[in-house]
């Protein structure tokens, strides 16, 4: 489907003229000079109908640019006359003082309510439209309400209850009201920060920002026939190029146009694949460098690791060196903190904290030192005695079974509790000394985990 754009003639060569989109930096293609009405002029801007294919852009027709219309030569312009305001823009009405009338009207206090004006009411049907409502008898002449029966929900009849006296905690009329307790200041209330202290919400880790500097620089150096192929490579690699070629050939077959040769496009894609992959990695590296400490450690490691899949140049090697230095510094900082926390837990004899730190090192490559491993094993073995609290003993065994030092732990005893006996039986395979204390056969160590490696395949992009 064709579309219309504005083009600028950049040069002339016989019957051919080179053109570029208005405002662009590089020429986009060539066209026949006969398509331009009046002949092409270098620097002029025309309106052109184009059709874009994988191998380039084809100009279908060229028309003269739009010219500015004369400014109202016949004095036919319509002017908008503003409406003159005669009053104030805002009208303020104050509410009357007092509580206002009753909801059911003031006629109850002043006298009888006037008769209803609606036809067909019960009063009109009985007494006529002009009949007045009979006066209500005084409250003192009404018959007394009968007391409730003795089987009701109240223990005694209402009439037999003694009159209520004044409440002791309610002040009498005229007596001064007791002073309220002093309200605590806003910063002193429980659960609230002090005045002036602003609690900042923790921000989650951010994804590495993506830049387009290197991709745009690459696209600016390509020829018109390479540009659409490179754009598809940047979007989804070689599979995206094949899908675009298949879709274009399908549309061309439906419209009766010549189809594109897929082998030529794939050859161009293979030539541009390394350059596009390098431009993508440079943009990722630039975004990671710009993010700094806000970037997650796993995202930084992923950018550094992906450098092995591209062919680096001088600029990318400088970026990789900076990223590797940042990754090493952050990992060393985490290892130092982890070592300090582990040392503090061992000195304080906090067995659970020490086992939790051993089970979750800051990095996959971090290993527990031999000295620290011996100290942790001695601390855990000393804590697993028969005099230990059963719940604490169970928690320590569960934590020790998830660490790398589990087979070196030697418990001193098992508490005389059914839950502790069940935990010991369950973890006897991970901690062999538990099997000896239970009189069981020591199970063999678990087999090594085998990683099934897939055969190497050719990368699609």
Secondary structure, DSSP 8 states (H G I E B T S, - for coil): --EEEEEEEEEEETTEEEEEETT-SS--EEEEGGGSTT---TT-EEEEEEEEETTEEEEEEEE-------S-TTS-----------S-S-------SSS-S-TT-SHHHHS------STT-HHHHHH-TT--------GGGS-------TTSSSSS-TTTS------SSS--TTS----------GGGSTTS--TT---------B------HHHHHHHHTS-HHHHHHHHHHHHHHHHHHHHHHHHHHHHHHHHT-----HHHHHHHHHHHHHHHHHHHHHHHHHHHHHHGGGB-HHHHHHHHHGGGGS---HHHHHHHHHHHHHHHHHHHHHHHHHHHHHHHHHHTT-HHHHHHHHHS-SSTT----HHHHHHHHHHHHHH-STTS-HHHHHHHHHHHTTSTTGGG---S---S-HHHHHHHHHTTTTSHHHHHHHT----------------------
